[in-house]
Amino acid sequence: MLAFCAIRCPVSEPQDPPEPPVLVSACLAGRPCRYDGTPSPDPEVVRMVAEGRAVAICPEEAGGLPTPRPPAELSGGDGLAALEGRARVVRFDGTDVTDAFVRGAAAAVELAVARGCHKAMLRAHSPSCGVSASYQDGELRPGPGVAAAALAREGLQLSESGGE
């Protein structure tokens, strides 16, 4: 048997579920985690994080690298090639830091999946986060950084900011 409320209750309109958060490079959110210990804040990203619409990660720190740290670049290919073992990430002093970059990329993917992210806004030109281009063998060349390649492989829609 059905019972009905005699008092008219307000009916709310169905609401769309909230958008999943966007994964963002922590430096774009204002955290001083770039290789030289500085941030690279993007006002929109800072606002998104403050409003809970974005989750920030620095893949290089997540991979175990300190801040500040010596600069590094891809050698022998882009970030996808590094994930596949066909390229390396090397500091300017010659130290191979590929494993840390790959660990950081895996941490970024893990966070994106755990938080349900479908999009990422990453720091342009970074050997970790660059989306359309990254530093490779002394030049800015087309091709993603290591974390960007891993996130794209996971199916995230990528965009980038910074890199001036």
N, C-alpha and C positions, 0 to 999 in steps of 0.2 A: 504494500500500500504506500502511495506517495503522500508526503506531507508538504504543504506549502506554507510559506511564511506569510502571515497576514499583513506584515509591514512591508511596504515597498522598499527594497534595498537598492541602493544605487548600483547601476551596472556600469562597469568600466569597459572601455574599448579594449579589445585584445591588443597586446603590445608585442612588437617584434622582440625577439630575444636580443640581449645586448651583443654588440659586435665583439668578436674575439679581440684580444689585445694584439698590438703590433709589436714584434720584436724589434728593438732598436740598439744601435751601437751605443754603449754607455758614454762615450766621449761626446756624442751628439746630444745626450741628455744633460750634459754639463759636468760629468765626472772627469777629473784630471787623470785620465788613464792612457792617453796616447804615449807613444814610445818616449817622448821628451817630457812626460809628466804634465802636459797641458790638456785642457778640454778643447772641444771643438763644437760649442753649443749651437744647436739649431733651435730657434725660439719655438717652433711648432712642436718639435720633439720634446723639449723641456715641458711644454704645456701638456702634451699627451701623457707623459709620465706622471706629472703632478695630478692629473685628473684620473689616473688609473686606467688609461686607455692604451698604455704601452708598458712593456717590460724590457729593462735594459740589461745588456751583458757586454763585457769586453772579452771577446774570445781569446785574446792573447793572455790576459790575466787569468782567465778560466783555464787556460792550458798550462799555467804554472809560471809564466814569465813575470818578472818584477816590473814595477813602474817607479822611476824611469828605467829604460832599458836601451841598449844600443839599437840603432835602426837595423832593419832587416828587409830583404827583398826576395822575391822568387827567383830561382835560377833554373833554367832549362825548360820553362813552360809556365803555365798559369796555375791557379789554385786547383782546378780539376786534375791537372797532371800531377800535382803534388799529392792529392788524395789517392791517386792511382799508383803512386810510387815512381812516376816518370819525371818528376821535378823535385827540387828541394827548396827550403826556405833557409837563407843564409844571412847571418849578421854581417855587417861591413868588415868585421875583424876576421871573417872566415868561419866562425862557429856555426855549425848546422843546428837550427832550431825547428826543423820540420816536425819532429814529434810533438813539440809543444803546440805548434799551430794546428796540427791535426787533432790533438786532444781538445783544444779550444773550440774547434769547429764542431766536434762531436758534442761538446757541452752546449753549444748554441742550438744545435738540432734538438738535443734532449729537452732543453728549456722550452723551445718553440712547440714541440709536441706536447709536453706536459701542460702548457698553458693554452693550447688550442690555437696558436697563432697561424694565420694563413698568409700574412704579409710581414715583410721586414724592411726597415729603413736603415741603411748601413752607411758607414763613412766611405766616401769616394776615395779611390786610388790606393787604399790600404792593401798591403799584401795579405791581410786577413779578410777585410770587409769590402774591398772594392768590388763593385758590381759589373760595370762595363769595361773597366781598365784597372790595372794594378802595376806596381813597380816590379819589372822583370829584367834581370840582367842589365841594370843601370839605366833603364828607360821606362817611361810610362807606355805600356802596350795594351792593346785590347785583350780582354780576358779577365775573369773574376779572381778575387783572392780566395784563400782556402775556405774560410767560413762561408763566404757568399756561394761558392761552388757547392758546399755541403748542403746549405739551406735550399738552394735551387734544386738540387737532386732530390730533396725531401718534398719538393712541390710548392714551396713558398713563393709568393709573388714578391720580387725584390725591387726596391728603388734605392737611390743613394742621395746623399747630401754632403756638402763640404768639398774639400779637395782643391780649394783655390790655390 
